[in-house]
């Protein structure tokens, strides 16, 4: 089940990034007094009352159309058009919309335009009036009732005032998930930037036209689940794609369309991260890979359109190095070079994904795990800090799916990232864990 999505929208410089940082508990978004600082959407996981959700920070909306529609005019290179379009994507994909206004500015024509757009949605819209630190400001906030969006919530994103009540309403507004009987099947999501060939790969795997395939980015509007069997193993293939727009697709807009990928990754056991062989690995690919890692999902990197690349003896090796340079910390992931168009190596995709899923369920016996640990410590002494050396007592595997290991030590603060990485490599040296992230936890002896 994917997490609900909450999008923060509003005019420029009303405090959206400050509210985003407040709600996720970290300073993840850049904040600045100059309007328009935030151009890319930013995502983070948040939690309130035991309920997890994905929070989306958007750039400011400055609507320039006479009928106040959020649409993208055919203006290549128009940054403001791109900003409006990526905010529109957030609105379309969100389960709940937080509409933020600024009590200091008062009710503006820009607020009224945004409200007009939001009133057309069927999504819950919560109106938060920011910068209401004082009683006088909270009293001034009542003028925003004129927007016709129902109850309003005076808050201070900077100081946190009123954000608890706002979050209570956010969580209560989430759609109620109907209890569905989960299909006992391995879920494999196909994710990647628009136009890298996700639907084409799915169709080639299935041998039939299950999804629409077209050379315009974003042809597939929604995630599509396909149930199938492979050598007696029940599978669910989850196809995702970018945003389909009416009329012309704007270059530069589609890179902001990964919300569907986030939903698919949440639901998947194994993720096929599809790259375009001609374009190579990009920053957007790394962004999606980062989310896969955060969700501790297993992954196979699939380089599509390999038939279009001029090759020599070293092309595949050089390309592999390039991909792992861009997609850092994925060096344990298998990489396939395929062509959905010609079918080259596509027959390797599902077998590789299932090997990765098997690796996700590996459990190391405790005695064997501690033997590996002792050998690792003997080969490379643990670090010390201020004259105090890290000591390992024993280890145990606490879970599979993903494999999770707990190491009991004298002081967890002495565990340096590089030594944690070293231990992970030793575990992979013995058991592989192909394409599967490992979770390592370090606790003081005696802690539960």
C-alpha positions in Angstrom: 0.0 0.0 0.0 1.5 3.3 -1.1 1.7 6.3 1.3 -0.7 9.2 1.0 0.7 12.3 -0.7 0.3 15.8 0.7 1.2 18.7 -1.6 1.9 22.2 -0.3 0.8 24.9 -2.8 0.4 28.6 -2.9 1.9 31.8 -4.2 5.6 32.5 -4.1 7.2 33.5 -0.8 4.3 32.6 1.5 6.5 30.2 3.4 5.9 26.8 1.7 9.5 25.6 2.1 9.5 26.7 5.7 6.4 24.8 6.4 7.8 21.8 4.5 10.9 21.8 6.8 8.8 22.2 9.9 6.5 19.2 9.0 9.3 16.8 8.1 11.4 17.9 11.1 14.5 18.8 9.0 15.8 21.6 6.9 15.5 19.8 3.6 14.2 22.6 1.5 16.2 25.8 0.7 14.6 28.8 2.2 15.3 32.4 1.1 13.6 35.8 1.3 13.8 36.2 -2.5 10.5 34.9 -4.2 11.0 31.9 -6.4 13.8 30.2 -4.5 12.2 26.8 -4.8 12.0 25.6 -8.4 12.1 21.9 -8.2 9.6 19.9 -6.2 11.1 18.3 -3.1 9.8 15.1 -1.5 10.2 13.8 2.1 8.7 11.3 4.3 6.7 12.7 7.3 4.7 11.1 10.1 2.0 12.3 12.4 0.0 10.3 14.9 1.6 7.1 13.7 0.5 7.8 10.1 3.3 8.1 7.5 2.8 10.1 4.3 4.9 11.7 1.5 5.1 15.5 1.7 5.7 17.5 -1.5 7.1 21.0 -1.5 6.2 23.0 -4.7 7.4 26.2 -6.2 5.2 29.3 -6.1 2.2 29.7 -8.3 2.0 32.8 -10.4 -1.0 32.4 -12.7 -1.0 34.4 -15.8 -3.9 33.0 -17.7 -7.2 35.0 -18.0 -9.4 32.2 -16.8 -7.0 31.2 -14.0 -6.4 27.7 -15.3 -3.2 26.0 -14.3 -2.0 25.1 -17.8 1.3 25.2 -19.6 1.5 27.5 -22.6 3.6 26.4 -25.6 6.6 28.4 -24.6 9.8 26.4 -24.7 12.3 27.5 -22.1 9.7 29.4 -20.1 10.7 28.7 -16.5 7.5 30.0 -15.1 5.5 27.7 -17.3 7.6 24.8 -16.0 7.0 25.9 -12.4 3.3 26.1 -12.9 3.3 22.7 -14.6 5.2 20.9 -11.8 2.8 22.4 -9.3 -0.1 21.1 -11.3 1.4 17.6 -11.3 1.6 17.8 -7.5 -2.1 18.9 -7.3 -3.2 16.1 -9.6 -1.3 13.4 -7.7 -1.9 14.5 -4.1 -4.4 12.9 -1.8 -4.6 16.1 0.3 -3.6 19.7 -0.7 -2.3 22.2 1.8 -3.0 25.7 0.4 -0.8 28.2 2.1 -1.4 31.9 2.2 0.3 34.8 4.0 -1.6 36.9 6.6 0.9 39.7 6.3 0.1 40.2 2.6 -3.6 39.8 3.2 -6.0 38.3 0.6 -4.5 38.9 -2.8 -5.7 38.4 -6.4 -3.1 35.6 -6.7 -4.6 33.8 -3.7 -8.1 34.1 -5.3 -6.8 32.6 -8.6 -5.1 29.6 -6.9 -8.3 29.1 -4.9 -10.4 29.1 -8.1 -8.2 26.3 -9.4 -8.3 24.3 -6.2 -12.1 24.5 -5.9 -12.4 22.5 -9.1 -10.5 19.6 -7.6 -12.2 16.7 -5.9 -9.3 16.6 -3.4 -9.5 17.7 0.2 -8.0 21.2 0.4 -6.9 22.6 3.8 -6.3 26.4 3.9 -3.4 27.3 6.2 -2.8 31.0 6.9 0.9 31.5 7.6 2.8 34.0 9.7 0.0 34.3 12.2 2.2 34.4 15.3 0.2 36.9 17.3 -3.4 37.1 18.4 -3.9 40.2 16.2 -2.6 38.3 13.1 -4.9 35.3 13.9 -7.9 37.7 14.0 -6.8 39.1 10.6 -6.7 35.6 9.1 -10.6 35.5 9.0 -10.6 37.5 5.8 -9.4 34.3 4.0 -12.8 32.8 4.6 -13.8 34.8 1.5 -11.9 32.2 -0.6 -14.8 29.8 0.0 -12.6 26.9 1.0 -14.2 26.2 4.4 -12.3 26.1 7.7 -8.9 27.9 7.9 -5.9 27.1 10.1 -3.8 30.0 11.4 -0.2 28.8 11.8 3.4 30.0 12.0 5.6 27.7 9.9 8.6 29.4 11.4 7.7 28.9 15.0 5.5 25.8 14.7 2.4 27.4 16.1 -0.8 25.7 15.0 0.9 23.1 12.9 -0.2 20.3 15.2 -3.9 21.1 14.7 -3.2 21.4 11.0 -1.5 17.9 10.9 -4.5 16.4 12.7 -6.7 17.6 9.9 -4.3 16.5 7.2 -4.2 12.9 8.6 -8.0 12.8 9.1 -8.5 13.9 5.5 -6.6 10.9 4.0 -8.8 8.6 1.9 -9.9 5.5 3.7 -8.2 2.5 2.2 -10.7 -0.3 1.6 -9.5 -3.7 2.9 -8.4 -5.7 -0.1 -7.2 -9.2 -0.1 -3.5 -9.0 -1.0 -2.5 -11.1 -4.0 0.2 -13.5 -3.0 2.6 -12.4 -5.7 5.9 -10.7 -6.1 5.4 -7.1 -7.1 7.8 -5.7 -9.7 7.6 -2.0 -10.5 9.0 -0.5 -13.7 10.1 3.0 -13.0 12.2 5.7 -14.7 12.1 9.0 -16.4 9.4 9.6 -19.0 10.2 8.2 -22.5 12.8 5.7 -21.5 10.6 2.8 -22.7 8.8 1.6 -19.6 5.6 0.6 -21.4 7.5 -0.8 -24.3 9.5 -3.0 -21.9 6.3 -4.2 -20.3 4.7 -5.0 -23.6 7.8 -6.9 -24.7 7.8 -9.0 -21.5 4.2 -9.8 -21.8 4.3 -10.4 -25.6 1.2 -8.3 -26.0 0.0 -4.7 -26.1 -1.0 -4.4 -22.4 -0.1 -0.7 -22.2 -0.3 2.2 -24.7 3.1 2.7 -26.4 3.9 6.0 -28.1 7.0 8.0 -28.7 5.5 11.0 -26.8 6.7 11.1 -23.1 3.9 10.5 -20.7 1.5 8.4 -22.9 0.5 6.2 -19.9 -1.5 8.3 -17.5 -1.8 6.0 -14.5 0.1 3.1 -13.0 -1.1 -0.1 -14.5 -0.9 -3.4 -12.7 -0.6 -6.6 -14.8 -0.9 -10.0 -13.2 1.0 -12.8 -14.8 2.9 -16.0 -14.1 6.5 -16.8 -15.0 7.5 -20.4 -14.6 4.7 -21.0 -12.1 5.6 -17.9 -10.1 2.7 -15.4 -9.7 3.9 -11.8 -10.4 2.4 -8.4 -10.5 4.1 -6.0 -12.9 3.5 -2.3 -12.1 3.9 0.0 -15.1 4.3 3.8 -14.4 4.9 6.7 -16.7 5.1 10.5 -16.8 2.4 13.0 -17.0 0.2 13.0 -20.1 -0.8 16.6 -21.1 -3.3 17.9 -23.6 -1.5 19.3 -26.6 2.2 19.7 -26.8 4.5 18.2 -24.2 6.9 20.8 -22.7 10.6 19.8 -22.6 11.8 20.4 -19.0 8.4 19.8 -17.5 8.5 16.0 -17.6 11.5 15.8 -15.3 9.1 16.8 -12.5 6.8 13.8 -12.9 8.1 11.1 -10.6 5.2 11.1 -8.1 3.7 8.0 -9.7 7.1 6.3 -9.5 7.1 7.0 -5.8 3.8 5.3 -5.4 4.9 2.3 -7.4 8.1 2.0 -5.4 6.2 2.0 -2.2 4.2 -1.0 -3.4 6.9 -3.0 -5.0 9.1 -5.8 -3.8 11.6 -5.4 -6.6 12.1 -2.2 -8.7 13.3 -2.2 -12.3 15.0 1.2 -12.7 15.0 1.9 -16.4 17.6 4.1 -18.0 18.0 5.5 -21.5 21.2 4.1 -23.1 21.5 7.0 -25.4 21.1 9.7 -22.8 23.0 7.9 -20.1 22.4 8.1 -16.3 21.1 11.5 -15.3 20.6 13.5 -12.1 16.9 12.6 -12.3 17.7 8.9 -12.5 19.8 9.4 -9.3 16.9 11.1 -7.7 14.6 8.1 -8.3 17.4 5.7 -7.2 17.7 7.7 -4.0 14.0 7.1 -3.2 14.4 3.4 -3.9 17.3 3.3 -1.4 15.3 5.3 1.2 12.5 2.8 0.9 15.0 -0.1 1.1 13.7 -1.8 -2.0 15.6 -4.3 -4.1 16.5 -3.1 -7.6 17.7 -4.1 -11.0 19.1 -1.4 -13.3 17.9 -1.9 -16.8 19.6 0.1 -19.6 17.1 0.3 -22.5 17.6 1.2 -26.1 21.0 -0.6 -26.1 20.5 -1.3 -29.9 21.0 2.5 -30.5 24.4 2.7 -28.9 27.6 2.3 -31.0 29.7 -0.3 -29.3 33.2 -1.7 -29.2 34.8 -4.3 -26.8 34.8 -1.9 -23.8 31.5 -0.1 -24.3 29.5 -2.1 -21.7 32.3 -1.9 -19.1 32.7 1.9 -19.6 28.9 2.4 -19.5 28.6 0.4 -16.3 31.3 2.6 -14.6 29.4 5.7 -15.7 26.1 4.5 -14.3 27.5 3.5 -10.9 29.3 6.9 -10.7 26.0 8.7 -11.1 23.9 6.2 -9.0 26.1 6.1 -6.0 25.9 3.3 -3.5 24.2 0.9 -6.0 27.3 -1.1 -6.8 25.6 -4.3 -5.5 22.9 -4.0 -8.1 22.7 -6.1 -11.3 22.7 -4.2 -14.6 21.1 -5.5 -17.8 21.6 -3.9 -21.3 18.4 -4.5 -23.3 16.3 -3.3 -26.2 12.6 -3.4 -25.7 12.3 -2.6 -29.4 14.3 -5.7 -30.7 13.8 -7.9 -27.6 17.6 -8.1 -26.9 18.2 -9.6 -23.5 14.6 -8.9 -22.4 14.3 -12.5 -21.5 16.8 -11.9 -18.7 14.7 -9.3 -16.9 12.3 -11.4 -14.9 14.8 -14.1 -14.0 17.1 -11.4 -12.7 14.3 -9.7 -10.7 13.4 -13.1 -9.1 17.0 -13.8 -8.2 17.0 -10.4 -6.5 13.8 -11.2 -4.7 15.3 -14.5 -3.4 18.3 -12.6 -2.1 16.0 -10.3 -0.2 14.8 -13.3 1.8 18.2 -14.7 2.7 18.7 -15.4 6.4 22.1 -16.0 7.8 22.3 -18.4 10.8 23.5 -16.6 14.0 26.6 -18.7 14.4 27.6 -18.1 10.8 26.9 -14.4 11.1 29.2 -14.1 14.1 31.9 -16.1 12.4 31.8 -13.5 9.5 31.9 -10.7 12.0 34.9 -12.1 13.8 36.8 -12.6 10.6 36.0 -9.1 9.5 37.2 -7.6 12.7 40.4 -9.6 12.5 41.1 -8.5 9.0 40.4 -4.8 9.7 40.4 -3.5 13.2 37.5 -1.3 14.3 38.1 2.4 14.6 38.8 4.3 17.8 37.9 7.8 18.8 39.5 9.9 21.5 41.5 6.8 22.7 38.3 4.7 22.9 38.2 1.7 20.5 35.0 0.2 19.1 34.3 -3.4 20.3 31.9 -5.9 18.8 30.3 -8.4 21.1 27.9 -10.3 18.8 25.5 -9.9 15.9 22.1 -11.3 14.9 19.8 -11.0 11.9 16.7 -9.4 13.1 14.6 -9.6 9.9 14.5 -10.3 6.2 12.7 -8.3 3.5 15.0 -6.4 3.6 17.8 -8.2 5.5 18.3 -6.4 8.8 21.3 -7.0 11.1 21.9 -5.8 14.6 25.4 -5.5 16.0 25.9 -5.2 19.7 28.9 -3.0 20.6 30.4 -1.1 23.5 29.5 2.3 22.0 27.4 2.9 18.8 28.8 6.4 18.5 32.2 4.9 17.6 30.8 3.2 14.4 32.1 5.3 11.5 30.2 5.2 8.2 33.2 3.7 6.4 33.3 0.8 8.9 29.6 0.1 8.5 30.2 0.0 4.8 33.1 -2.4 5.3 30.9 -4.8 7.3 28.2 -4.6 4.6 30.7 -5.5 2.0 31.9 -8.5 4.0 28.3 -9.8 4.3 27.9 -9.4 0.6 31.2 -11.1 0.0 29.8 -14.3 1.7 26.1 -14.1 0.7 25.8 -11.8 -2.3 22.5 -10.2 -1.5 22.2 -9.4 -5.2 20.4 -6.1 -5.8 19.2 -5.9 -2.2 19.9 -3.2 0.4 21.0 -4.2 3.8 20.0 -2.5 7.0 22.7 -2.5 9.7 21.9 -1.3 13.2 24.4 -0.8 16.1 23.3 -1.0 19.7 25.0 -1.0 23.0 25.1 -4.4 24.7 22.1 -4.8 27.0 19.8 -2.7 24.8 16.7 -4.4 23.4 
